[in-house]
Amino acid sequence: MAGCVTRSRATSKRRWPAERPLKLQLWSYNYDPEPLGIAPVSRVWAVAMAARGHEVEVVAAHPHYPEPRWGHRALPYRESREGIPVIRLPLVAGRASGGRRMLQEFSFAASQTLAAPFLARPDIVVAVSPSFPALIPAMMNARARRIPWMLWLKDILPEGAVATGYMSDGDLAFRLARRLEEAAYRSAGKVIVLSETFRENLLSKGVPAGKVVRLYDPATRPIATELRSRDGSHAPRILCMGNIGKSQNLEAIVRAFEGDADLEQLGARLILTGTGVAEDDVRAAIRTDRVELKGILSDQDLQRELDAATLGAVTQSYAGGEFNVPSKVMNYFGVGLPVVASVHPDGEVTTLLQLSGGGWATNSARPEEFAEQAAGALRDADELKRRGEAAWVFSRENFAPGALVEQFEAELEALVSGGPRAARPEVD
């Protein structure tokens, strides 16, 4: 797989800007200025596509994630962000319970349904999921206007809802969600997935192989132009940034970190940034001053934490198949920060760490392995440096925004023209 990825970059002959500008409409539940999750990825895509000469319009919800701190709007409105027109739609914000989260998502889907007839007609719609219910107006809009649409899949649902406790496997809501999932895969002209495990999941559900395309998400922070030397004179710091949700299992990670004698002897600190529905539970699990829960940081403060970190942490724990891939991996790699992960041994994060040589993966079923591996990594400065360099090289080849949009553009052009998909190397 490594050879295929690198080969596709090296042989690219595409021009800048695009030879055939397209009118693109990105339907993304989340968008800038939201600091976490899907919003930064959607922003990077929109900015990069506009830079290639395409006409990009974004249809998004009023900012609300990870918490509704931007107030409330009862009516749709327009704004411009970085020169890109954004249509904002109202929703009933709230994620405190499964019912409240469903109300939030269905209220956004209702807003999209009402707004769709008044939107400009693009050449193609790119619909990001989640929001899962918002796929209904995406399909309706594409059929009514007879335009192609592309599904950009960030989470596999309804598996994700089951794994995080918002839905029960086999109940009526699950069955209806499964039917919506199947309809969306049939309706979309292409389905962009961000991992091989996602691709295998869709193939197992009968989605044609030619319809499913794996494209890594880009780094949402600038990729370093050169590696900086990391100061080894201070106590080592392990940074875990991003969403603090149920699937991260950070309570167990905090307990394992604080209970590891080697990490205590090293004076290692665990820095948690971000917020989420499990934040209060994680805060309650902290027993020492070696773990800091810093909340959402400014861009400058987060960059300082990245620069000061010795290791980047990625944690996931859930039953069943993989349903998302944390974007923090791409941002750690982009600054040459090696990663220690507590994840599924057969998941995409494990694959990425093995493929790149940019870190260590441990089994999320045994959180103590995370602490043991982190201590071992911190004791080997040469190996830390080697894996940090490997992570950075991999990010420049695979996670730069330009790498994503060149491949994305080929898929969009093929879908709009109705012609065969551009030749691309097979995945090993």
C-alpha positions as a Markdown table, in Angstrom:
| # | Residue | x | y | z |
|---|---|---|---|---|
| 1 | Met | 0.0 | 0.0 | 0.0 |
| 2 | Ala | 2.9 | 2.4 | 0.8 |
| 3 | Gly | 4.3 | 2.0 | -2.7 |
| 4 | Cys | 0.9 | 2.7 | -4.3 |
| 5 | Val | 0.4 | 5.8 | -2.3 |
| 6 | Thr | 3.8 | 7.3 | -3.1 |
| 7 | Arg | 3.6 | 6.3 | -6.8 |
| 8 | Ser | 0.3 | 8.1 | -7.3 |
| 9 | Arg | 1.9 | 11.3 | -5.9 |
| 10 | Ala | 5.1 | 11.0 | -7.8 |
| 11 | Thr | 3.4 | 10.5 | -11.2 |
| 12 | Ser | 0.8 | 13.2 | -10.9 |
| 13 | Lys | 0.8 | 15.4 | -14.0 |
| 14 | Arg | -2.2 | 17.6 | -13.1 |
| 15 | Arg | -1.9 | 21.3 | -13.6 |
| 16 | Trp | -2.5 | 24.2 | -11.3 |
| 17 | Pro | -5.2 | 25.5 | -11.4 |
| 18 | Ala | -7.7 | 22.9 | -12.7 |
| 19 | Glu | -8.1 | 22.7 | -16.4 |
| 20 | Arg | -11.9 | 22.4 | -16.1 |
| 21 | Pro | -13.4 | 24.5 | -13.2 |
| 22 | Leu | -16.4 | 22.9 | -11.6 |
| 23 | Lys | -19.3 | 24.4 | -9.6 |
| 24 | Leu | -19.0 | 22.5 | -6.3 |
| 25 | Gln | -21.5 | 22.5 | -3.4 |
| 26 | Leu | -20.2 | 21.0 | -0.2 |
| 27 | Trp | -22.9 | 20.0 | 2.2 |
| 28 | Ser | -21.2 | 19.7 | 5.6 |
| 29 | Tyr | -23.0 | 19.7 | 8.9 |
| 30 | Asn | -19.8 | 21.1 | 10.5 |
| 31 | Tyr | -17.6 | 23.9 | 9.2 |
| 32 | Asp | -15.3 | 26.6 | 10.3 |
| 33 | Pro | -15.1 | 28.2 | 12.9 |
| 34 | Glu | -15.8 | 24.9 | 14.7 |
| 35 | Pro | -12.3 | 23.8 | 16.0 |
| 36 | Leu | -12.7 | 20.1 | 16.2 |
| 37 | Gly | -13.8 | 17.0 | 14.2 |
| 38 | Ile | -15.1 | 17.3 | 10.7 |
| 39 | Ala | -15.2 | 21.1 | 10.4 |
| 40 | Pro | -11.4 | 21.7 | 10.0 |
| 41 | Val | -11.3 | 19.0 | 7.3 |
| 42 | Ser | -14.2 | 20.4 | 5.4 |
| 43 | Arg | -12.6 | 23.9 | 5.5 |
| 44 | Val | -9.2 | 22.6 | 4.2 |
| 45 | Trp | -11.0 | 20.8 | 1.3 |
| 46 | Ala | -13.1 | 23.9 | 0.4 |
| 47 | Val | -10.1 | 26.3 | 0.5 |
| 48 | Ala | -7.9 | 23.9 | -1.5 |
| 49 | Met | -10.6 | 23.3 | -4.1 |
| 50 | Ala | -11.2 | 27.1 | -4.5 |
| 51 | Ala | -7.4 | 27.6 | -4.9 |
| 52 | Arg | -7.5 | 25.1 | -7.8 |
| 53 | Gly | -10.0 | 27.4 | -9.6 |
| 54 | His | -13.2 | 25.7 | -8.7 |
| 55 | Glu | -16.3 | 27.6 | -7.7 |
| 56 | Val | -17.0 | 26.3 | -4.2 |
| 57 | Glu | -20.1 | 27.0 | -2.1 |
| 58 | Val | -20.6 | 25.5 | 1.4 |
| 59 | Val | -24.0 | 24.6 | 3.0 |
| 60 | Ala | -23.5 | 24.1 | 6.7 |
| 61 | Ala | -25.3 | 24.3 | 10.0 |
| 62 | His | -24.9 | 27.3 | 12.3 |
| 63 | Pro | -21.7 | 26.6 | 14.3 |
| 64 | His | -22.5 | 24.3 | 17.3 |
| 65 | Tyr | -19.8 | 21.7 | 17.8 |
| 66 | Pro | -18.4 | 20.6 | 20.2 |
| 67 | Glu | -20.7 | 22.9 | 22.2 |
| 68 | Pro | -23.2 | 25.6 | 21.1 |
| 69 | Arg | -21.0 | 28.6 | 22.1 |
| 70 | Trp | -21.8 | 30.7 | 19.0 |
| 71 | Gly | -25.4 | 31.5 | 20.1 |
| 72 | His | -28.5 | 30.5 | 18.2 |
| 73 | Arg | -30.0 | 31.6 | 14.8 |
| 74 | Ala | -33.6 | 30.9 | 13.9 |
| 75 | Leu | -33.2 | 31.7 | 10.2 |
| 76 | Pro | -30.8 | 30.8 | 7.4 |
| 77 | Tyr | -28.1 | 33.4 | 6.6 |
| 78 | Arg | -25.1 | 33.8 | 4.4 |
| 79 | Glu | -21.5 | 34.7 | 5.2 |
| 80 | Ser | -18.1 | 34.5 | 3.5 |
| 81 | Arg | -15.2 | 32.7 | 5.1 |
| 82 | Glu | -11.8 | 33.0 | 3.4 |
| 83 | Gly | -13.6 | 34.1 | 0.2 |
| 84 | Ile | -15.8 | 31.1 | 0.2 |
| 85 | Pro | -19.6 | 31.7 | 0.4 |
| 86 | Val | -21.2 | 29.8 | 3.2 |
| 87 | Ile | -24.9 | 29.3 | 3.7 |
| 88 | Arg | -25.7 | 28.6 | 7.3 |
| 89 | Leu | -28.9 | 26.7 | 8.3 |
| 90 | Pro | -30.5 | 26.7 | 11.7 |
| 91 | Leu | -30.8 | 23.7 | 14.0 |
| 92 | Val | -31.7 | 22.8 | 17.5 |
| 93 | Ala | -28.3 | 22.4 | 19.1 |
| 94 | Gly | -27.6 | 19.9 | 21.9 |
| 95 | Arg | -25.8 | 16.6 | 22.4 |
| 96 | Ala | -26.4 | 15.8 | 26.1 |
| 97 | Ser | -28.4 | 12.7 | 25.4 |
| 98 | Gly | -29.2 | 10.4 | 22.5 |
| 99 | Gly | -32.7 | 12.0 | 22.1 |
| 100 | Arg | -31.3 | 15.5 | 22.1 |
| 101 | Arg | -28.6 | 14.5 | 19.6 |
| 102 | Met | -31.2 | 13.0 | 17.3 |
| 103 | Leu | -33.3 | 16.2 | 17.6 |
| 104 | Gln | -30.2 | 18.3 | 16.6 |
| 105 | Glu | -29.5 | 16.1 | 13.5 |
| 106 | Phe | -33.1 | 15.9 | 12.3 |
| 107 | Ser | -33.6 | 19.6 | 12.8 |
| 108 | Phe | -30.6 | 20.2 | 10.5 |
| 109 | Ala | -32.0 | 17.7 | 8.0 |
| 110 | Ala | -35.3 | 19.6 | 8.0 |
| 111 | Ser | -33.5 | 22.9 | 7.4 |
| 112 | Gln | -31.6 | 21.4 | 4.5 |
| 113 | Thr | -34.9 | 20.0 | 3.0 |
| 114 | Leu | -36.5 | 23.4 | 3.1 |
| 115 | Ala | -33.5 | 25.2 | 1.8 |
| 116 | Ala | -32.6 | 22.9 | -1.1 |
| 117 | Pro | -35.0 | 24.3 | -3.7 |
| 118 | Phe | -33.5 | 27.8 | -3.2 |
| 119 | Leu | -29.8 | 26.7 | -3.5 |
| 120 | Ala | -27.8 | 27.4 | -6.6 |
| 121 | Arg | -27.5 | 24.5 | -9.0 |
| 122 | Pro | -24.0 | 23.1 | -8.9 |
| 123 | Asp | -22.3 | 20.6 | -11.2 |
| 124 | Ile | -22.0 | 18.2 | -8.3 |
| 125 | Val | -22.8 | 18.0 | -4.6 |
| 126 | Val | -20.3 | 16.6 | -2.1 |
| 127 | Ala | -22.2 | 15.6 | 1.0 |
| 128 | Val | -20.3 | 14.9 | 4.2 |
| 129 | Ser | -21.6 | 12.3 | 6.7 |
| 130 | Pro | -22.3 | 12.7 | 9.5 |
| 131 | Ser | -24.8 | 14.2 | 9.8 |
| 132 | Phe | -26.5 | 10.9 | 8.9 |
| 133 | Pro | -30.2 | 12.1 | 8.6 |
| 134 | Ala | -28.9 | 14.9 | 6.3 |
| 135 | Leu | -28.3 | 12.3 | 3.6 |
| 136 | Ile | -32.1 | 12.2 | 3.0 |
| 137 | Pro | -32.3 | 15.8 | 1.6 |
| 138 | Ala | -29.0 | 15.2 | -0.3 |
| 139 | Met | -30.5 | 12.2 | -2.1 |
| 140 | Met | -33.8 | 14.1 | -2.7 |
| 141 | Asn | -32.0 | 17.2 | -4.0 |
| 142 | Ala | -29.8 | 15.2 | -6.4 |
| 143 | Arg | -32.7 | 13.3 | -7.8 |
| 144 | Ala | -34.9 | 16.4 | -8.2 |
| 145 | Arg | -32.2 | 18.4 | -10.0 |
| 146 | Arg | -30.7 | 15.4 | -11.8 |
| 147 | Ile | -27.2 | 16.2 | -10.7 |
| 148 | Pro | -24.6 | 13.7 | -9.4 |
| 149 | Trp | -23.6 | 13.6 | -5.8 |
| 150 | Met | -20.7 | 12.2 | -3.9 |
| 151 | Leu | -20.8 | 10.9 | -0.3 |
| 152 | Trp | -17.7 | 11.7 | 1.8 |
| 153 | Leu | -17.9 | 9.3 | 4.6 |
| 154 | Lys | -16.3 | 10.3 | 7.9 |
| 155 | Asp | -18.1 | 7.9 | 10.3 |
| 156 | Ile | -19.7 | 4.6 | 9.4 |
| 157 | Leu | -23.2 | 4.7 | 10.8 |
| 158 | Pro | -25.2 | 3.2 | 12.3 |
| 159 | Glu | -22.3 | 1.2 | 13.7 |
| 160 | Gly | -20.9 | 4.3 | 15.3 |
| 161 | Ala | -24.1 | 5.1 | 17.1 |
| 162 | Val | -24.3 | 1.6 | 18.5 |
| 163 | Ala | -20.7 | 1.7 | 19.7 |
| 164 | Thr | -21.2 | 5.0 | 21.5 |
| 165 | Gly | -24.5 | 4.0 | 23.1 |
| 166 | Tyr | -26.8 | 6.3 | 21.1 |
| 167 | Met | -28.6 | 3.3 | 19.4 |
| 168 | Ser | -29.2 | -0.4 | 20.1 |
| 169 | Asp | -28.3 | -3.0 | 17.6 |
| 170 | Gly | -31.5 | -4.5 | 16.1 |
| 171 | Asp | -34.1 | -2.0 | 17.4 |
| 172 | Leu | -36.4 | 0.0 | 15.1 |
| 173 | Ala | -34.1 | 3.0 | 14.9 |
| 174 | Phe | -31.2 | 0.8 | 14.0 |
| 175 | Arg | -33.1 | -0.9 | 11.2 |
| 176 | Leu | -34.3 | 2.3 | 9.8 |
| 177 | Ala | -30.8 | 3.7 | 9.9 |
| 178 | Arg | -29.5 | 0.6 | 8.1 |
| 179 | Arg | -32.1 | 1.2 | 5.3 |
| 180 | Leu | -31.0 | 4.8 | 5.0 |
| 181 | Glu | -27.4 | 3.8 | 4.8 |
| 182 | Glu | -28.1 | 1.3 | 2.0 |
| 183 | Ala | -30.1 | 3.8 | 0.1 |
| 184 | Ala | -27.3 | 6.4 | 0.3 |
| 185 | Tyr | -24.7 | 4.0 | -1.0 |
| 186 | Arg | -27.0 | 3.1 | -3.9 |
| 187 | Ser | -27.8 | 6.7 | -4.7 |
| 188 | Ala | -24.3 | 8.3 | -4.5 |
| 189 | Gly | -22.2 | 8.3 | -7.6 |
| 190 | Lys | -19.0 | 7.7 | -5.5 |
| 191 | Val | -18.4 | 7.1 | -1.8 |
| 192 | Ile | -15.1 | 8.5 | -0.5 |
| 193 | Val | -13.8 | 6.7 | 2.6 |
| 194 | Leu | -10.8 | 7.5 | 4.7 |
| 195 | Ser | -9.5 | 4.0 | 5.4 |
| 196 | Glu | -9.2 | 0.5 | 4.1 |
| 197 | Thr | -11.2 | -0.8 | 6.9 |
| 198 | Phe | -14.1 | 1.6 | 5.9 |
| 199 | Arg | -13.7 | 0.3 | 2.3 |
| 200 | Glu | -13.9 | -3.3 | 3.4 |
| 201 | Asn | -17.0 | -2.5 | 5.5 |
| 202 | Leu | -18.8 | -1.1 | 2.5 |
| 203 | Leu | -17.8 | -4.0 | 0.2 |
| 204 | Ser | -19.1 | -6.4 | 2.8 |
| 205 | Lys | -22.5 | -4.6 | 2.5 |
| 206 | Gly | -22.6 | -5.1 | -1.2 |
| 207 | Val | -21.4 | -1.7 | -2.4 |
| 208 | Pro | -19.7 | -2.1 | -5.7 |
| 209 | Ala | -15.9 | -1.9 | -5.5 |
| 210 | Gly | -15.7 | 0.7 | -8.3 |
| 211 | Lys | -17.9 | 3.1 | -6.3 |
| 212 | Val | -15.7 | 3.1 | -3.2 |
| 213 | Val | -12.5 | 5.2 | -3.2 |
| 214 | Arg | -10.1 | 5.5 | -0.3 |
| 215 | Leu | -8.6 | 8.9 | 0.2 |
| 216 | Tyr | -6.8 | 9.9 | 3.5 |
| 217 | Asp | -8.1 | 13.0 | 5.2 |
| 218 | Pro | -5.6 | 15.9 | 5.1 |
| 219 | Ala | -3.8 | 17.4 | 8.0 |
| 220 | Thr | -5.8 | 20.4 | 9.1 |
| 221 | Arg | -2.9 | 22.3 | 10.6 |
| 222 | Pro | 0.1 | 23.4 | 8.5 |
| 223 | Ile | 2.6 | 20.6 | 7.8 |
| 224 | Ala | 6.1 | 21.7 | 9.0 |
| 225 | Thr | 8.5 | 22.7 | 6.2 |
| 226 | Glu | 11.3 | 21.3 | 8.2 |
| 227 | Leu | 11.6 | 19.3 | 11.4 |
| 228 | Arg | 12.5 | 21.2 | 14.5 |
| 229 | Ser | 14.6 | 19.6 | 17.2 |
| 230 | Arg | 12.6 | 18.9 | 20.3 |
| 231 | Asp | 14.0 | 20.0 | 23.7 |
| 232 | Gly | 14.8 | 17.0 | 25.8 |
| 233 | Ser | 15.7 | 18.9 | 28.9 |
| 234 | His | 12.1 | 19.2 | 30.3 |
| 235 | Ala | 9.8 | 16.5 | 31.6 |
| 236 | Pro | 8.3 | 14.5 | 28.7 |
| 237 | Arg | 4.8 | 15.5 | 27.6 |
| 238 | Ile | 2.2 | 13.2 | 26.0 |
| 239 | Leu | -0.4 | 15.3 | 24.1 |
| 240 | Cys | -3.9 | 14.0 | 23.4 |
| 241 | Met | -5.9 | 16.5 | 21.5 |
| 242 | Gly | -9.4 | 16.6 | 20.0 |
| 243 | Asn | -12.8 | 15.3 | 21.0 |
| 244 | Ile | -13.3 | 13.8 | 24.4 |
| 245 | Gly | -16.1 | 11.4 | 23.7 |
| 246 | Lys | -17.2 | 8.0 | 24.8 |
| 247 | Ser | -15.2 | 6.1 | 22.2 |
| 248 | Gln | -11.8 | 7.5 | 23.3 |
| 249 | Asn | -11.9 | 5.6 | 26.6 |
| 250 | Leu | -9.8 | 8.4 | 28.2 |
| 251 | Glu | -10.9 | 7.5 | 31.7 |
| 252 | Ala | -9.1 | 4.2 | 31.5 |
| 253 | Ile | -6.1 | 5.8 | 29.8 |
| 254 | Val | -5.8 | 8.4 | 32.6 |
| 255 | Arg | -5.9 | 5.6 | 35.2 |
| 256 | Ala | -3.3 | 3.6 | 33.4 |
| 257 | Phe | -1.0 | 6.6 | 32.9 |
| 258 | Glu | -1.2 | 7.6 | 36.6 |
| 259 | Gly | -0.7 | 4.1 | 37.8 |
| 260 | Asp | 2.4 | 3.4 | 35.8 |
| 261 | Ala | 5.5 | 3.6 | 38.0 |
| 262 | Asp | 7.9 | 4.1 | 35.0 |
| 263 | Leu | 6.0 | 7.1 | 33.7 |
| 264 | Glu | 5.9 | 8.6 | 37.2 |
| 265 | Gln | 9.7 | 8.1 | 37.6 |
| 266 | Leu | 10.2 | 9.8 | 34.2 |
| 267 | Gly | 8.1 | 12.7 | 35.4 |
| 268 | Ala | 5.9 | 12.3 | 32.3 |
| 269 | Arg | 2.8 | 14.5 | 31.9 |
| 270 | Leu | -0.4 | 13.8 | 30.0 |
| 271 | Ile | -1.9 | 16.8 | 28.4 |
| 272 | Leu | -5.6 | 16.6 | 27.3 |
| 273 | Thr | -7.0 | 19.3 | 25.1 |
| 274 | Gly | -10.5 | 19.7 | 23.6 |
| 275 | Thr | -13.9 | 18.9 | 25.0 |
| 276 | Gly | -16.7 | 16.5 | 24.6 |
| 277 | Val | -19.5 | 14.5 | 26.2 |
| 278 | Ala | -17.1 | 12.5 | 28.4 |
| 279 | Glu | -15.2 | 15.4 | 29.7 |
| 280 | Asp | -16.7 | 15.4 | 33.2 |
| 281 | Asp | -16.0 | 11.7 | 33.6 |
| 282 | Val | -12.4 | 12.1 | 32.5 |
| 283 | Arg | -12.0 | 15.0 | 34.9 |
| 284 | Ala | -13.3 | 12.9 | 37.7 |
| 285 | Ala | -10.8 | 10.1 | 36.9 |
| 286 | Ile | -7.8 | 12.4 | 37.3 |
| 287 | Arg | -6.0 | 11.9 | 40.7 |
| 288 | Thr | -2.6 | 13.6 | 40.2 |
| 289 | Asp | -1.2 | 16.8 | 38.9 |
| 290 | Arg | 0.6 | 14.9 | 36.2 |
| 291 | Val | -2.6 | 15.0 | 34.1 |
| 292 | Glu | -3.9 | 18.3 | 32.8 |
| 293 | Leu | -7.3 | 18.8 | 31.2 |
| 294 | Lys | -7.0 | 22.1 | 29.3 |
| 295 | Gly | -10.2 | 22.3 | 27.3 |
| 296 | Ile | -10.3 | 24.0 | 23.9 |
| 297 | Leu | -7.2 | 26.0 | 23.2 |
| 298 | Ser | -6.6 | 28.9 | 20.8 |
| 299 | Asp | -4.7 | 28.0 | 17.7 |
| 300 | Gln | -1.5 | 29.6 | 19.1 |
| 301 | Asp | -1.8 | 27.8 | 22.4 |
| 302 | Leu | -2.5 | 24.4 | 20.7 |
| 303 | Gln | 0.6 | 25.0 | 18.5 |
| 304 | Arg | 2.7 | 25.6 | 21.6 |
| 305 | Glu | 1.4 | 22.3 | 23.0 |
| 306 | Leu | 2.3 | 20.5 | 19.8 |
| 307 | Asp | 5.8 | 22.0 | 19.8 |
| 308 | Ala | 6.4 | 21.1 | 23.5 |
| 309 | Ala | 5.0 | 17.5 | 23.2 |
| 310 | Thr | 7.3 | 14.5 | 23.1 |
| 311 | Leu | 4.6 | 12.0 | 22.0 |
| 312 | Gly | 1.1 | 12.3 | 20.5 |
| 313 | Ala | -1.6 | 10.1 | 21.9 |
| 314 | Val | -4.5 | 8.5 | 20.0 |
| 315 | Thr | -7.0 | 6.5 | 21.9 |
| 316 | Gln | -10.1 | 4.5 | 20.7 |
| 317 | Ser | -12.1 | 1.8 | 22.3 |
| 318 | Tyr | -15.3 | 0.3 | 21.0 |
| 319 | Ala | -17.1 | -2.9 | 20.2 |
| 320 | Gly | -17.6 | -4.1 | 16.6 |
| 321 | Gly | -15.9 | -2.7 | 13.5 |
| 322 | Glu | -14.0 | 0.6 | 13.1 |
| 323 | Phe | -16.3 | 3.5 | 12.4 |
| 324 | Asn | -14.0 | 6.5 | 12.3 |
| 325 | Val | -10.3 | 7.5 | 12.0 |
| 326 | Pro | -9.1 | 10.3 | 14.2 |
| 327 | Ser | -7.8 | 13.3 | 12.2 |
| 328 | Lys | -5.3 | 14.1 | 15.0 |
| 329 | Val | -3.1 | 11.4 | 13.5 |
| 330 | Met | -2.5 | 13.6 | 10.5 |
| 331 | Asn | -1.7 | 16.7 | 12.6 |
| 332 | Tyr | 0.7 | 14.8 | 14.8 |
| 333 | Phe | 2.5 | 13.5 | 11.8 |
| 334 | Gly | 2.6 | 16.9 | 10.2 |
| 335 | Val | 4.9 | 18.3 | 12.9 |
| 336 | Gly | 7.0 | 15.2 | 13.2 |
| 337 | Leu | 5.4 | 14.1 | 16.5 |
| 338 | Pro | 5.6 | 10.3 | 16.9 |
| 339 | Val | 2.4 | 8.6 | 18.1 |
| 340 | Val | 1.6 | 6.1 | 20.7 |
| 341 | Ala | -1.9 | 4.7 | 20.2 |
| 342 | Ser | -4.4 | 2.6 | 22.2 |
| 343 | Val | -6.6 | 1.3 | 19.4 |
| 344 | His | -8.0 | -1.8 | 17.7 |
| 345 | Pro | -5.1 | -4.0 | 16.6 |
| 346 | Asp | -6.7 | -4.5 | 13.2 |
| 347 | Gly | -7.9 | -0.9 | 12.7 |
| 348 | Glu | -6.6 | 1.9 | 10.4 |
| 349 | Val | -4.6 | 3.7 | 13.0 |
| 350 | Thr | -2.6 | 0.5 | 13.6 |
| 351 | Thr | -2.1 | 0.1 | 9.9 |
| 352 | Leu | -1.0 | 3.7 | 9.4 |
| 353 | Leu | 1.5 | 3.5 | 12.3 |
| 354 | Gln | 3.0 | 0.3 | 10.8 |
| 355 | Leu | 3.0 | 1.6 | 7.3 |
| 356 | Ser | 4.6 | 4.9 | 8.1 |
| 357 | Gly | 6.9 | 3.8 | 11.0 |
| 358 | Gly | 5.6 | 6.9 | 12.8 |
| 359 | Gly | 4.7 | 5.4 | 16.1 |
| 360 | Trp | 3.6 | 2.4 | 18.2 |
| 361 | Ala | 0.1 | 0.8 | 18.4 |
| 362 | Thr | -1.2 | -1.0 | 21.6 |
| 363 | Asn | -4.3 | -2.9 | 22.1 |
| 364 | Ser | -7.2 | -0.8 | 23.4 |
| 365 | Ala | -8.6 | -3.8 | 25.3 |
| 366 | Arg | -5.6 | -3.4 | 27.6 |
| 367 | Pro | -5.0 | 0.3 | 28.5 |
| 368 | Glu | -2.0 | -0.6 | 30.6 |
| 369 | Glu | -0.2 | -1.4 | 27.4 |
| 370 | Phe | -0.5 | 2.2 | 26.4 |
| 371 | Ala | 1.3 | 3.4 | 29.5 |
| 372 | Glu | 4.0 | 0.7 | 29.2 |
| 373 | Gln | 4.7 | 1.5 | 25.6 |
| 374 | Ala | 4.7 | 5.2 | 26.3 |
| 375 | Ala | 7.3 | 4.7 | 29.0 |
| 376 | Gly | 9.4 | 2.5 | 26.8 |
| 377 | Ala | 9.3 | 5.1 | 23.9 |
| 378 | Leu | 10.3 | 8.0 | 26.2 |
| 379 | Arg | 13.4 | 6.1 | 27.4 |
| 380 | Asp | 14.7 | 5.8 | 23.8 |
| 381 | Ala | 15.5 | 9.2 | 22.4 |
| 382 | Asp | 17.0 | 7.9 | 19.2 |
| 383 | Glu | 14.0 | 5.8 | 18.4 |
| 384 | Leu | 11.7 | 8.8 | 19.2 |
| 385 | Lys | 13.6 | 10.9 | 16.7 |
| 386 | Arg | 13.6 | 8.2 | 14.0 |
| 387 | Arg | 9.9 | 7.6 | 14.3 |
| 388 | Gly | 9.1 | 11.4 | 14.4 |
| 389 | Glu | 11.1 | 11.8 | 11.1 |
| 390 | Ala | 9.2 | 8.9 | 9.5 |
| 391 | Ala | 5.9 | 10.4 | 10.6 |
| 392 | Trp | 6.8 | 13.8 | 9.0 |
| 393 | Val | 8.0 | 12.3 | 5.7 |
| 394 | Phe | 4.8 | 10.2 | 5.5 |
| 395 | Ser | 2.6 | 13.3 | 6.2 |
| 396 | Arg | 4.3 | 15.3 | 3.4 |
| 397 | Glu | 3.6 | 12.5 | 0.9 |
| 398 | Asn | 0.1 | 11.5 | 2.0 |
| 399 | Phe | -1.6 | 14.1 | 4.2 |
| 400 | Ala | -0.9 | 17.4 | 2.5 |
| 401 | Pro | -4.1 | 19.1 | 1.3 |
| 402 | Gly | -2.8 | 19.2 | -2.3 |
| 403 | Ala | -2.5 | 15.4 | -2.3 |
| 404 | Leu | -6.2 | 15.1 | -1.3 |
| 405 | Val | -7.6 | 17.6 | -3.8 |
| 406 | Glu | -5.7 | 16.2 | -6.8 |
| 407 | Gln | -7.2 | 12.8 | -6.3 |
| 408 | Phe | -10.6 | 14.2 | -5.2 |
| 409 | Glu | -10.7 | 16.3 | -8.4 |
| 410 | Ala | -10.1 | 13.3 | -10.6 |
| 411 | Glu | -13.1 | 11.5 | -9.0 |
| 412 | Leu | -15.3 | 14.6 | -9.3 |
| 413 | Glu | -14.4 | 15.1 | -13.0 |
| 414 | Ala | -15.1 | 11.5 | -13.8 |
| 415 | Leu | -18.5 | 11.6 | -12.0 |
| 416 | Val | -19.6 | 14.8 | -13.7 |
| 417 | Ser | -18.5 | 13.7 | -17.2 |
| 418 | Gly | -20.0 | 10.2 | -16.7 |
| 419 | Gly | -16.9 | 8.7 | -18.1 |
| 420 | Pro | -14.7 | 5.9 | -16.7 |
| 421 | Arg | -12.8 | 6.6 | -13.5 |
| 422 | Ala | -9.3 | 7.8 | -14.1 |
| 423 | Ala | -6.8 | 5.0 | -13.8 |
| 424 | Arg | -5.3 | 4.7 | -10.3 |
| 425 | Pro | -3.0 | 2.2 | -8.7 |
| 426 | Glu | -4.5 | -0.8 | -6.9 |
| 427 | Val | -4.2 | -1.0 | -3.2 |
| 428 | Asp | -2.0 | -3.9 | -2.0 |
